[in-house]
Amino acid sequence: MNNRLKVLRAERDWSQADLADQLGVSRQTVNALETGRYDPSLPLAFKIARTFDLAIEDIFSE
């Protein structure tokens, strides 16, 4: 699954650790999400979408 997490995070000048803290996950999880090694659970995808104030579809795509 492709995503725009790295770009969205960079636009806000957040580190992976900053985003991880906001999501309640580890920095390694954020890295795995950004590199496509891990697809988020539905609850985590909703939390990410709320964090960026976007729809899930605006962040993730197949």
C-alpha positions in Angstrom: 0.0 0.0 0.0 1.4 3.4 -0.9 1.1 6.4 1.4 2.0 10.1 1.7 3.0 9.9 5.3 6.6 11.0 4.8 5.5 14.0 2.7 2.8 15.0 5.1 5.1 14.7 8.1 7.8 16.7 6.4 5.3 19.5 5.5 4.7 19.9 9.2 8.4 19.6 10.1 7.7 16.6 12.3 10.3 13.9 13.0 9.2 10.3 12.9 9.4 10.4 16.7 7.1 13.4 16.8 4.5 11.6 14.7 5.0 8.4 16.7 4.3 10.2 19.9 1.1 11.7 18.5 -0.1 8.3 17.3 0.9 6.3 20.3 3.2 4.0 18.4 7.0 3.5 18.1 9.2 5.5 15.8 10.0 2.1 14.1 6.3 1.7 13.3 6.2 5.1 11.6 9.3 4.2 9.6 7.8 0.8 8.6 4.6 2.6 7.5 6.5 5.2 5.5 8.5 2.6 3.7 5.5 0.4 3.0 6.8 -2.5 5.1 3.7 -2.3 7.3 0.1 -1.6 6.5 -1.8 0.1 9.4 -4.7 -1.5 11.2 -8.0 0.3 10.5 -8.0 2.1 13.9 -4.5 3.3 13.3 -5.4 4.5 9.8 -8.2 6.5 11.3 -5.9 7.9 13.9 -3.4 8.9 11.2 -6.2 10.6 9.2 -7.4 12.5 12.2 -3.8 13.6 13.0 -3.4 15.1 9.5 -7.1 16.2 9.3 -7.4 14.3 6.0 -9.5 11.4 4.7 -7.8 8.0 4.8 -8.1 7.9 1.0 -6.0 11.1 0.9 -3.1 9.4 2.7 -3.2 5.8 1.6 -3.7 4.3 -1.9 -3.2 0.9 -3.4 
